[in-house]
Amino acid sequence: MTSMLETSARLLRLLSLLQARRDWPGRDLADRLGVSDRTVRRDVERLRELGYPVHASRGTDGGYRLGAGTAMPPLLLDDEEAVAVAIGLRHGVPGIEETSARALTKLEQVLPSRLRHRVDALRASTEPVPADRPGPAVDAAVLSTLATACRNRERLRFDYRSHDGSSTLRVVEPHRIVSWGRRWYLVAWDVDRDDWRTFRVDRLAPRTPTGPRFPPRDPPEGGAAAYVARGVSSAAWRWRARVVVHAAADVVTERVNPAVGVVEAVDERTCVLDTGAENISSLAVHLGLLDLEFEVSGPPELVEHLRLVAERFTRATATNQA
């Protein structure tokens, strides 16, 4: 009985090591487990009999790798990993909360009581700030389809529903999926429009099969996340301004979130910031946070607001003047 328990414990330890790293030399596994190379080979065979696809390579550099099987074998998580996964699933991922909840239910059914108590304690002691409004639901299968097409660089066809409810067939070269706020976006090269476009994932329905592979192309300026941030934010801007900033473009870029504006170099000491906001006050705050010299020529409402703010600040410090 003792021997069986020792073997079972060693198998669990071996499985944990194989899951933690992609490739393991056989000698390293033997050293970690405190056994011979022959025992490692026997234990690997036992894991294969249990349904774990462990691949082996021969030679002086030979070793082992845990592969992906046709069915997912049980995962081996240590205490900290199990609690982290449970907490992450409990808070949910925007857009796929229902899928997260199903996964959490299955995980909690197999958690040892000591770990369930830790998860319950964290749940009882944590109070998240609720979102101002829920985001649109996203099908996890759709996200998986898009991610696979991005990874394999395969053309994708999908029906896309615009904000007015009309539907069109789009053919794209998918680049990246971006999570922004409570929504998911696909950044892709639109084949028919010959330009980069952003698509809301909750509005598209992929068609199968995917199309032919395509060669990689240069991503949109600043990368996919910055491209989405500029597009989503600027679409909500009520007020816009082009501001001349007396500083190098790279200096301003470091201080400006992509959601706040786009920087265009003029020369080595000057650039233009194309920015905007939902209201004039927020726009003035963005400019103040630059902590740099700048010139504003419009819109008139912004010029007047900055003048009023300057006068207010001057009055606020008048009592401290000599």
C-alpha positions as CSV (number, residue, x, y, z in Angstrom):
1,M,0.0,0.0,0.0
2,T,2.8,2.4,0.9
3,S,4.5,1.7,-2.4
4,M,1.3,2.4,-4.3
5,L,0.8,5.7,-2.5
6,E,4.4,6.7,-3.3
7,T,3.9,5.8,-6.9
8,S,0.7,7.8,-7.1
9,A,2.2,10.8,-5.5
10,R,5.2,10.6,-7.9
11,L,2.9,10.4,-10.9
12,L,1.1,13.6,-9.7
13,R,4.4,15.3,-9.2
14,L,5.6,14.2,-12.7
15,L,2.3,15.5,-14.3
16,S,2.7,18.8,-12.5
17,L,6.2,19.2,-13.8
18,L,5.2,18.3,-17.4
19,Q,2.3,20.9,-17.2
20,A,4.6,23.6,-15.9
21,R,7.2,23.6,-18.8
22,R,7.0,22.7,-22.4
23,D,10.1,20.5,-22.7
24,W,11.8,18.4,-20.0
25,P,15.1,16.5,-20.5
26,G,14.7,13.1,-19.0
27,R,17.7,13.6,-16.7
28,D,16.2,16.8,-15.3
29,L,12.9,15.0,-14.5
30,A,14.8,12.1,-12.8
31,D,16.7,14.6,-10.6
32,R,13.5,16.5,-9.7
33,L,11.7,13.3,-8.7
34,G,14.7,11.7,-7.1
35,V,14.4,8.5,-9.2
36,S,16.3,6.8,-12.0
37,D,15.8,7.5,-15.7
38,R,14.2,4.0,-16.0
39,T,11.6,4.9,-13.4
40,V,10.8,8.1,-15.3
41,R,10.2,6.0,-18.4
42,R,7.9,3.7,-16.5
43,D,5.9,6.6,-15.0
44,V,5.6,8.2,-18.4
45,E,4.0,5.0,-19.7
46,R,1.6,5.0,-16.8
47,L,0.5,8.5,-17.6
48,R,0.0,7.5,-21.2
49,E,-2.2,4.6,-20.1
50,L,-4.3,7.2,-18.1
51,G,-4.9,9.2,-21.3
52,Y,-2.1,11.8,-21.0
53,P,-0.4,12.3,-24.4
54,V,3.3,12.5,-23.3
55,H,5.7,12.6,-26.3
56,A,9.2,11.5,-26.0
57,S,12.3,12.3,-28.1
58,R,15.4,10.1,-28.2
59,G,19.1,10.9,-28.3
60,T,21.5,12.7,-25.9
61,D,19.1,15.7,-25.8
62,G,16.0,13.5,-25.6
63,G,13.2,14.4,-23.2
64,Y,9.5,14.6,-22.7
65,R,6.7,16.9,-23.6
66,L,3.0,16.9,-22.6
67,G,1.0,17.1,-25.8
68,A,-2.6,18.1,-26.6
69,G,-4.9,15.1,-26.8
70,T,-8.3,14.6,-28.5
71,A,-9.9,15.0,-25.1
72,M,-8.7,17.3,-22.4
73,P,-7.3,15.2,-19.5
74,P,-7.7,16.4,-15.9
75,L,-5.6,19.5,-15.1
76,L,-3.4,19.4,-12.1
77,L,-3.4,22.7,-10.2
78,D,-1.7,23.5,-7.0
79,D,-3.6,25.3,-4.3
80,E,-2.6,28.8,-5.3
81,E,-3.4,28.2,-9.0
82,A,-6.8,26.7,-8.2
83,V,-7.8,29.7,-6.0
84,A,-6.5,32.2,-8.6
85,V,-8.5,30.5,-11.4
86,A,-11.7,30.4,-9.3
87,I,-11.4,34.1,-8.4
88,G,-10.8,35.0,-12.0
89,L,-13.8,33.1,-13.2
90,R,-16.0,34.4,-10.4
91,H,-15.4,38.0,-11.5
92,G,-15.9,36.9,-15.1
93,V,-14.5,38.2,-18.4
94,P,-16.6,41.0,-20.0
95,G,-18.7,39.6,-22.7
96,I,-18.4,35.9,-21.7
97,E,-19.7,36.0,-18.1
98,E,-22.0,33.1,-18.7
99,T,-19.2,30.8,-20.0
100,S,-17.1,31.8,-17.0
101,A,-19.9,31.0,-14.6
102,R,-20.3,27.5,-16.1
103,A,-16.6,26.8,-15.8
104,L,-16.6,28.1,-12.2
105,T,-19.4,25.7,-11.3
106,K,-17.4,22.7,-12.6
107,L,-14.3,23.8,-10.8
108,E,-16.0,24.4,-7.4
109,Q,-17.4,20.9,-7.5
110,V,-13.9,19.4,-7.4
111,L,-12.2,21.9,-5.1
112,P,-11.1,20.5,-1.8
113,S,-13.0,22.0,1.2
114,R,-10.0,23.9,2.4
115,L,-9.8,25.7,-1.0
116,R,-13.5,26.3,-1.2
117,H,-13.3,28.1,2.1
118,R,-10.5,30.3,0.8
119,V,-12.5,31.2,-2.3
120,D,-15.6,31.9,-0.2
121,A,-13.6,34.1,2.1
122,L,-12.3,36.1,-0.8
123,R,-15.8,36.4,-2.3
124,A,-17.3,37.5,1.0
125,S,-14.5,40.1,1.6
126,T,-14.4,41.5,-1.9
127,E,-16.8,44.1,-3.3
128,P,-16.1,45.0,-6.9
129,V,-17.3,48.4,-8.3
130,P,-20.2,47.5,-10.6
131,A,-20.0,48.6,-14.3
132,D,-22.2,51.5,-15.2
133,R,-23.8,49.3,-17.8
134,P,-23.3,45.7,-18.8
135,G,-21.5,45.0,-22.1
136,P,-22.9,43.0,-25.0
137,A,-22.6,39.2,-24.7
138,V,-19.9,37.6,-26.9
139,D,-20.0,33.9,-27.9
140,A,-16.8,32.2,-26.7
141,A,-16.9,30.0,-29.8
142,V,-16.8,33.1,-32.0
143,L,-13.8,34.4,-30.1
144,S,-12.0,31.1,-30.6
145,T,-12.7,31.1,-34.3
146,L,-11.4,34.7,-34.7
147,A,-8.3,33.9,-32.6
148,T,-7.5,30.8,-34.7
149,A,-7.9,32.8,-38.0
150,C,-5.6,35.5,-36.6
151,R,-2.9,32.9,-35.6
152,N,-3.1,31.0,-38.8
153,R,-3.4,34.1,-41.0
154,E,-6.4,32.8,-42.8
155,R,-8.9,35.1,-44.6
156,L,-12.2,35.3,-42.8
157,R,-15.7,35.9,-44.1
158,F,-18.5,37.1,-41.8
159,D,-21.9,38.7,-41.7
160,Y,-21.6,42.1,-40.0
161,R,-24.5,44.0,-38.4
162,S,-24.0,47.7,-38.3
163,H,-25.4,50.1,-35.7
164,D,-28.6,50.7,-37.8
165,G,-29.3,47.0,-38.0
166,S,-28.3,46.4,-41.7
167,S,-26.1,43.4,-42.5
168,T,-23.2,43.1,-45.0
169,L,-20.8,40.4,-45.9
170,R,-17.2,41.3,-45.1
171,V,-14.0,39.6,-46.2
172,V,-11.0,40.4,-44.1
173,E,-7.5,39.4,-43.2
174,P,-7.8,39.2,-39.3
175,H,-4.9,40.7,-37.3
176,R,-5.7,40.9,-33.6
177,I,-8.6,40.7,-31.1
178,V,-8.7,43.6,-28.6
179,S,-10.7,43.9,-25.4
180,W,-11.6,47.5,-24.7
181,G,-13.8,48.4,-21.8
182,R,-16.8,46.1,-21.9
183,R,-16.5,45.2,-25.6
184,W,-14.4,43.0,-27.8
185,Y,-13.1,44.2,-31.2
186,L,-11.5,42.5,-34.2
187,V,-8.8,44.5,-36.0
188,A,-8.5,43.4,-39.6
189,W,-7.5,44.4,-43.1
190,D,-10.8,44.9,-45.1
191,V,-10.1,43.3,-48.5
192,D,-12.9,45.2,-50.4
193,R,-12.1,48.6,-48.8
194,D,-8.3,48.1,-48.9
195,D,-7.8,49.5,-45.5
196,W,-7.7,48.7,-41.8
197,R,-11.1,48.4,-40.0
198,T,-12.4,47.7,-36.5
199,F,-15.3,45.3,-36.0
200,R,-17.3,44.7,-32.9
201,V,-17.2,41.0,-32.2
202,D,-20.8,40.9,-30.8
203,R,-22.0,42.1,-34.2
204,L,-20.3,39.5,-36.5
205,A,-21.2,36.0,-37.4
206,P,-18.3,34.1,-39.0
207,R,-18.9,31.9,-42.1
208,T,-17.0,28.7,-42.5
209,P,-14.7,27.4,-43.8
210,T,-12.1,30.1,-43.5
211,G,-10.3,31.3,-46.7
212,P,-6.8,31.0,-48.0
213,R,-3.7,32.0,-46.0
214,F,-2.4,35.5,-46.5
215,P,1.1,37.0,-46.0
216,P,1.6,39.3,-42.9
217,R,1.3,43.0,-43.5
218,D,2.5,45.9,-41.3
219,P,0.0,46.5,-38.5
220,P,-1.8,49.9,-38.1
221,E,0.2,52.7,-36.6
222,G,0.8,52.1,-32.9
223,G,-0.5,48.5,-33.0
224,A,-4.0,47.0,-32.7
225,A,-4.8,48.2,-29.2
226,A,-3.9,51.8,-30.0
227,Y,-5.8,51.6,-33.3
228,V,-9.0,50.5,-31.4
229,A,-8.5,53.0,-28.7
230,R,-8.2,55.9,-31.2
231,G,-11.2,54.7,-33.1
232,V,-13.5,54.0,-30.2
233,S,-12.6,57.2,-28.3
234,S,-12.7,59.6,-31.2
235,A,-16.1,58.2,-32.2
236,A,-17.5,59.4,-28.9
237,W,-15.8,62.8,-29.0
238,R,-18.1,65.7,-29.1
239,W,-15.3,68.3,-29.1
240,R,-12.1,68.1,-31.1
241,A,-9.0,70.3,-31.3
242,R,-5.7,70.4,-33.1
243,V,-3.2,71.8,-30.6
244,V,0.4,72.9,-31.4
245,V,2.7,71.6,-28.6
246,H,6.2,73.0,-28.2
247,A,8.0,69.7,-27.6
248,A,9.3,66.7,-29.6
249,A,6.7,64.3,-30.8
250,D,8.2,61.4,-28.8
251,V,8.0,63.4,-25.6
252,V,4.3,64.1,-26.1
253,T,3.5,60.6,-27.1
254,E,4.9,59.3,-23.8
255,R,2.4,61.5,-22.0
256,V,-0.7,60.9,-24.1
257,N,-2.8,57.8,-23.9
258,P,-3.8,56.6,-27.4
259,A,-7.4,57.0,-26.3
260,V,-6.8,60.8,-25.7
261,G,-5.2,61.7,-29.0
262,V,-2.8,61.2,-31.9
263,V,0.6,63.0,-32.1
264,E,2.0,64.3,-35.4
265,A,5.6,65.5,-35.6
266,V,6.2,69.0,-37.2
267,D,9.9,69.3,-36.5
268,E,12.4,68.2,-33.8
269,R,10.9,70.7,-31.2
270,T,7.2,70.9,-32.3
271,C,4.3,68.6,-32.9
272,V,0.5,68.7,-33.3
273,L,-1.8,66.9,-30.9
274,D,-5.1,65.8,-32.5
275,T,-7.3,65.3,-29.5
276,G,-10.9,65.5,-28.2
277,A,-13.3,64.7,-25.4
278,E,-16.9,64.5,-24.6
279,N,-16.9,67.9,-23.0
280,I,-14.8,71.1,-23.1
281,S,-13.7,70.7,-19.4
282,S,-12.3,67.2,-20.0
283,L,-10.5,68.5,-23.1
284,A,-8.9,71.3,-21.1
285,V,-7.8,68.7,-18.4
286,H,-6.1,66.6,-21.1
287,L,-4.1,69.6,-22.2
288,G,-3.2,70.6,-18.7
289,L,-1.9,67.2,-17.9
290,L,0.7,67.5,-20.7
291,D,2.7,69.9,-18.4
292,L,4.1,71.5,-21.6
293,E,3.8,74.7,-23.5
294,F,1.0,74.6,-26.2
295,E,-1.0,76.9,-28.4
296,V,-4.8,76.5,-29.0
297,S,-6.5,78.3,-31.9
298,G,-9.9,76.6,-31.7
299,P,-12.6,75.7,-31.3
300,P,-13.7,79.1,-29.8
301,E,-15.4,77.4,-26.9
302,L,-12.1,75.7,-25.8
303,V,-10.2,79.0,-26.2
304,E,-12.7,80.8,-24.0
305,H,-12.8,78.0,-21.4
306,L,-9.0,78.0,-21.1
307,R,-9.1,81.8,-20.6
308,L,-11.6,81.4,-17.8
309,V,-9.6,78.6,-16.2
310,A,-6.4,80.7,-16.3
311,E,-8.2,83.6,-14.6
312,R,-9.5,81.3,-12.0
313,F,-6.1,79.9,-11.2
314,T,-4.6,83.4,-11.1
315,R,-7.3,84.5,-8.5
316,A,-6.6,81.3,-6.5
317,T,-2.9,82.3,-6.0
318,A,-3.5,86.1,-5.7
319,T,-3.4,86.1,-1.8
320,N,0.1,84.5,-1.9
321,Q,1.6,87.2,-4.2
322,A,4.0,89.7,-2.6
